[in-house]
Each structure stands twice: as C-alpha cells, then as structure tokens.
C-alpha cells in the first residue's frame, strides 16, 4: 500500500496540475489503507467480542475456553474512508452527475457502517445488519454496473473501456467481501489469521491493482472530457472561462447537428 502511494504521487508529477485528480484520489486510498494495515499489524484497533457460534476448532476464536473473537474495527474505519474514494474514482470516470455520485457514496457508507455494527453485535441481530448492508451494496453495484456505464458509453470508446474494466473489477471483488464477513465476524467459521489473509488479498486487488488499472486507462484521457474543468494557479481565470464556454458551445452545436442528421431521414421518408 505504501509503495503504491508513493508510485501514484510520483506519477502525478508526469502530468499537468489540472490532470492529477485521479492520481491524488488513488494515492489517498492506498495511504489510508497503509495506516490501517500498520495498525492491524501492530495488533491495535481491535476489540474482543463474544461470539454467537462457539467452535470446537482451537484455531478458531470462540472455543469453549475462549469465547471472544478479535474484531478489527480499524478495518471498517479504513473502508469508510477508502471505499467512497474508490467510488469517486470510478464514477468521475463515467461522467455521472454529482447528485447521483453523492447518493451512491451515502449508500456505500450505510453498507460499511452496518457491517461494523453487525460485527460488534453479539447476538443473531448481527444478521439483520448484514442484510441491510447487502441491500445497500446491491444498490451501489447496480449504479456502478448499469447506470454509470450508460454515462461512460456516451463519452467515447476509450473512456467506456476504462470504466468497464475498472467497474467490473471492483464490483466483482466487492461481492466477495460479504462472504468473508460471513465466514469471519459473522459466522466465526475461520480463524482471525485466515480472516486477515482473506481480507488482505481482497484489499490488495481492490486498491493497488485497481489503481494501476485506472491510472493506466486514464493515461490519454483529459479530465475535461469527463466534465471536470480544473484550473491551475498559473492560468488566467478569464481565459479558462472562455475555453469552457467554447467547449460547451461546440458540444451544443455537435448535439444539434446530430439531431438534424437523425431527423433528416424521417423528413425524406415523409416527403
């Protein structure tokens, strides 16, 4: 995670200041994850919780002689901060409107918080929070795989390809997190060491590998094509405003021409 953070920051200097937004977001994701894993590696950020299901396997927490399991709440703090940034990386790539992006991030926070509450609950009520979290996740997954992809397809084949690869990669991995939760914090089936390996592999694939795929896809994509108009302090605000106005005018003219071209055959057919 730390190496990826420095790599993203280093790569950002190869781009103009106005083109670094995805490098900054991705670096923030892996930096937060690096702090979280340092905390868990130091055996901090956890609390013992009595398990619902007592197991006979001595390698699994919650045996007859020790009915507590370590719950690493710092992992959920990590997810509460990094998963919105992951979604921001994705949904900005699709060119999705800000209200939809913010609403999707809100549902993502519901997913993470309900997972944390469920992990800390000692009774079977934890599975109710699990269901709430899965429902929120399904809505997020639908937005990423269906709604946002429709926006991405209108911005060009290169943007659509980058978004589809990163979106499918992310949601495919995220479907495995509820399984990991059910086997560890939920059902107490696997040992905490196995839990750490399971989540660790998922986090590596979902953060550093995702970041590499995203930044590679963005190597030739200008943020302005995504509706992101970012100004450097070296630029004249008036000139930037004129450029944006010209861009919108050109886009409007293009849409008008496309509309005229589409209606022309209908007119000819009517004649």
C-alpha positions as CSV (number, residue, x, y, z in Angstrom):
1,X,0.0,0.0,0.0
2,X,2.8,2.4,0.9
3,X,4.7,1.7,-2.3
4,X,1.6,2.3,-4.4
5,X,1.0,5.6,-2.6
6,X,4.5,6.9,-3.5
7,X,4.1,5.5,-7.0
8,X,0.9,7.4,-7.6
9,X,2.3,10.6,-6.2
10,X,5.4,10.2,-8.4
11,X,3.4,9.5,-11.5
12,X,1.3,12.6,-10.8
13,X,4.3,14.8,-11.5
14,X,4.4,13.5,-15.0
15,X,1.0,15.1,-15.6
16,X,-0.1,18.8,-15.6
17,X,-1.6,20.0,-12.4
18,X,-5.0,20.0,-14.0
19,X,-4.7,16.3,-14.8
20,X,-3.7,14.9,-11.4
21,X,-7.1,14.4,-9.7
22,X,-7.2,10.6,-10.2
23,X,-3.6,10.2,-9.1
24,X,-4.4,12.2,-5.9
25,X,-7.5,10.2,-5.1
26,X,-5.8,6.8,-5.7
27,X,-2.8,7.8,-3.6
28,X,-5.2,8.8,-0.8
29,X,-6.9,5.4,-1.0
30,X,-3.6,3.4,-0.6
31,X,-2.2,5.8,2.0
32,X,-5.2,5.4,4.3
33,X,-5.1,1.6,3.8
34,X,-1.4,1.6,4.6
35,X,-2.1,3.3,8.0
36,X,-4.9,0.8,8.7
37,X,-2.7,-2.2,7.9
38,X,0.1,-0.8,10.1
39,X,-2.4,-0.6,12.9
40,X,-3.7,-4.1,12.5
41,X,-0.2,-5.4,12.1
42,X,0.6,-3.9,15.5
43,X,-2.4,-5.7,16.9
44,X,-4.2,-2.4,17.6
45,X,-7.5,-1.1,16.5
46,X,-9.4,-4.2,17.7
47,X,-11.7,-5.2,20.5
48,X,-12.8,-8.7,21.8
49,X,-16.4,-9.6,21.2
50,X,-18.2,-12.7,22.5
51,X,-19.1,-14.9,19.5
52,X,-22.6,-16.1,18.6
53,X,-21.3,-19.5,17.4
54,X,-18.8,-21.4,19.6
55,X,-16.5,-23.7,17.6
56,X,-14.5,-26.7,18.8
57,X,-11.5,-25.9,16.5
58,X,-8.8,-24.5,18.7
59,X,-7.5,-22.3,15.8
60,X,-10.8,-20.5,15.6
61,X,-11.7,-17.9,18.2
62,X,-14.8,-18.6,20.3
63,X,-13.8,-22.0,21.6
64,X,-15.4,-23.3,24.9
65,X,-12.4,-21.9,26.8
66,X,-12.2,-18.6,25.0
67,X,-15.5,-17.3,23.6
68,X,-14.2,-14.0,22.3
69,X,-13.1,-13.0,18.8
70,X,-11.0,-10.1,17.8
71,X,-13.0,-7.6,15.8
72,X,-10.7,-5.2,14.0
73,X,-12.8,-2.0,13.9
74,X,-9.9,-0.1,12.3
75,X,-10.6,-2.1,9.1
76,X,-14.1,-0.5,8.9
77,X,-12.6,2.9,9.5
78,X,-10.4,2.2,6.5
79,X,-13.3,1.1,4.4
80,X,-15.4,4.1,5.5
81,X,-12.7,6.4,4.1
82,X,-11.4,4.5,1.1
83,X,-14.5,3.0,-0.5
84,X,-16.1,6.4,-1.1
85,X,-12.8,7.4,-2.8
86,X,-12.8,4.3,-4.9
87,X,-16.4,5.1,-6.0
88,X,-15.3,8.7,-6.7
89,X,-12.5,7.4,-8.9
90,X,-15.0,5.2,-10.8
91,X,-18.0,7.5,-11.0
92,X,-16.0,10.6,-12.1
93,X,-14.6,8.4,-14.9
94,X,-18.1,7.7,-16.0
95,X,-19.1,11.4,-16.1
96,X,-22.0,10.7,-13.8
97,X,-23.8,13.8,-12.3
98,X,-22.7,14.9,-8.8
99,X,-26.1,14.3,-7.1
100,X,-26.0,10.6,-8.2
101,X,-22.4,10.2,-7.1
102,X,-23.1,11.7,-3.7
103,X,-26.2,9.5,-3.2
104,X,-24.2,6.4,-4.2
105,X,-21.4,7.3,-1.7
106,X,-24.1,7.7,1.0
107,X,-25.4,4.2,0.4
108,X,-21.8,2.9,0.4
109,X,-21.4,4.4,3.9
110,X,-24.6,2.7,5.0
111,X,-23.0,-0.6,3.8
112,X,-19.8,-0.1,5.7
113,X,-21.4,1.2,9.0
114,X,-24.0,-1.7,9.1
115,X,-21.1,-4.1,8.6
116,X,-19.3,-2.7,11.6
117,X,-22.4,-2.7,13.8
118,X,-23.1,-6.3,12.8
119,X,-19.5,-7.3,13.6
120,X,-19.8,-5.7,17.1
121,X,-23.2,-7.2,17.9
122,X,-23.0,-10.4,20.0
123,X,-26.5,-11.8,19.1
124,X,-28.2,-13.0,16.0
125,X,-29.3,-9.4,15.4
126,X,-26.0,-9.0,13.6
127,X,-27.5,-10.8,10.6
128,X,-30.2,-8.1,10.3
129,X,-27.4,-5.5,9.9
130,X,-25.8,-7.9,7.4
131,X,-29.0,-7.8,5.3
132,X,-29.2,-4.0,5.5
133,X,-25.6,-3.8,4.3
134,X,-26.1,-6.2,1.5
135,X,-29.2,-4.3,0.3
136,X,-27.1,-1.1,0.2
137,X,-24.3,-2.8,-1.6
138,X,-26.7,-4.2,-4.3
139,X,-27.9,-0.7,-5.0
140,X,-24.3,0.5,-5.3
141,X,-23.5,-2.4,-7.6
142,X,-26.4,-1.6,-9.8
143,X,-25.4,2.0,-10.1
144,X,-21.8,1.1,-11.0
145,X,-22.6,-1.7,-13.4
146,X,-25.7,-0.3,-15.1
147,X,-26.4,3.4,-14.6
148,X,-22.8,4.8,-14.6
149,X,-21.8,2.6,-17.5
150,X,-24.5,4.2,-19.6
151,X,-23.0,7.6,-18.9
152,X,-19.5,6.3,-19.7
153,X,-20.5,4.9,-23.1
154,X,-21.5,8.4,-24.3
155,X,-18.0,9.8,-23.7
156,X,-16.0,7.7,-26.1
157,X,-14.8,4.1,-26.5
158,X,-11.6,4.7,-24.5
159,X,-13.4,6.1,-21.5
160,X,-16.1,3.4,-21.8
161,X,-13.4,0.6,-21.9
162,X,-11.5,2.0,-18.9
163,X,-14.7,2.4,-16.9
164,X,-16.0,-1.1,-17.7
165,X,-12.7,-2.8,-16.8
166,X,-12.4,-0.9,-13.5
167,X,-16.1,-1.1,-12.7
168,X,-16.4,-4.9,-13.3
169,X,-13.1,-5.5,-11.4
170,X,-14.3,-3.5,-8.4
171,X,-17.8,-4.9,-8.1
172,X,-16.6,-8.4,-8.7
173,X,-14.2,-8.2,-5.8
174,X,-16.7,-6.4,-3.6
175,X,-19.1,-9.4,-3.9
176,X,-16.5,-11.4,-2.1
177,X,-16.4,-9.2,1.0
178,X,-19.8,-10.3,2.4
179,X,-18.6,-13.9,2.0
180,X,-15.5,-13.0,4.0
181,X,-17.6,-11.3,6.6
182,X,-20.0,-14.2,7.0
183,X,-17.1,-16.6,7.5
184,X,-15.3,-14.4,10.0
185,X,-17.1,-11.7,12.0
186,X,-20.5,-13.2,11.3
187,X,-20.3,-17.0,11.5
188,X,-17.0,-17.4,13.2
189,X,-16.0,-20.2,10.8
190,X,-12.4,-19.2,10.0
191,X,-9.6,-18.1,12.3
192,X,-8.6,-14.4,12.7
193,X,-5.4,-15.2,10.8
194,X,-7.3,-16.6,7.9
195,X,-9.6,-13.7,8.0
196,X,-6.7,-11.3,7.8
197,X,-5.3,-13.2,4.7
198,X,-8.8,-13.2,3.1
199,X,-9.4,-9.5,3.6
200,X,-5.8,-8.7,2.8
201,X,-5.8,-10.3,-0.6
202,X,-9.1,-8.6,-1.4
203,X,-7.8,-5.2,-0.3
204,X,-4.7,-5.6,-2.5
205,X,-6.7,-6.4,-5.5
206,X,-9.3,-3.7,-4.8
207,X,-6.9,-0.9,-4.1
208,X,-3.4,-1.0,-5.6
209,X,-4.3,-3.3,-8.5
210,X,-7.5,-1.2,-9.2
211,X,-5.4,2.0,-9.0
212,X,-2.9,0.6,-11.6
213,X,-5.8,-0.3,-13.9
214,X,-7.5,3.1,-13.5
215,X,-4.4,5.2,-14.0
216,X,-3.3,3.2,-17.0
217,X,-6.7,3.7,-18.6
218,X,-6.6,7.5,-17.8
219,X,-3.1,8.0,-19.4
220,X,-4.6,9.6,-22.5
221,X,-7.9,10.9,-21.1
222,X,-8.2,14.5,-20.3
223,X,-10.4,15.4,-17.3
224,X,-12.3,18.0,-19.4
225,X,-13.8,15.1,-21.4
226,X,-15.4,13.9,-18.1
227,X,-16.8,17.3,-17.3
228,X,-14.0,18.1,-14.9
229,X,-12.8,21.6,-15.5
230,X,-9.8,22.2,-13.2
231,X,-7.8,25.4,-13.2
232,X,-4.1,25.7,-12.4
233,X,-3.0,28.8,-10.5
234,X,-0.8,29.6,-13.5
235,X,-3.8,30.0,-15.8
236,X,-5.9,33.2,-16.3
237,X,-9.4,32.5,-14.9
238,X,-10.9,34.6,-17.7
239,X,-9.3,32.6,-20.4
240,X,-10.3,29.3,-18.7
241,X,-13.9,30.5,-18.5
242,X,-13.8,31.4,-22.2
243,X,-12.4,27.9,-23.0
244,X,-15.1,26.3,-21.1
245,X,-17.8,28.4,-22.8
246,X,-16.3,27.5,-26.2
247,X,-16.3,23.8,-25.2
248,X,-19.9,23.9,-24.2
249,X,-20.9,25.8,-27.3
250,X,-19.0,23.3,-29.5
251,X,-20.7,20.4,-27.7
252,X,-24.1,22.0,-28.1
253,X,-23.5,22.5,-31.8
254,X,-22.4,18.9,-32.2
255,X,-25.6,17.7,-30.5
256,X,-27.7,20.0,-32.7
257,X,-26.0,18.6,-35.8
258,X,-26.6,15.0,-34.7
259,X,-30.2,15.8,-34.0
260,X,-30.6,17.3,-37.5
261,X,-28.9,14.3,-39.1
262,X,-31.2,12.0,-37.2
263,X,-34.4,13.8,-38.3
264,X,-33.3,14.2,-42.0
265,X,-34.2,10.6,-43.0
266,X,-37.6,10.9,-41.3
267,X,-38.3,14.1,-43.3
268,X,-37.2,12.4,-46.5
269,X,-39.4,9.5,-45.8
270,X,-42.4,11.7,-45.1
271,X,-41.9,13.5,-48.5
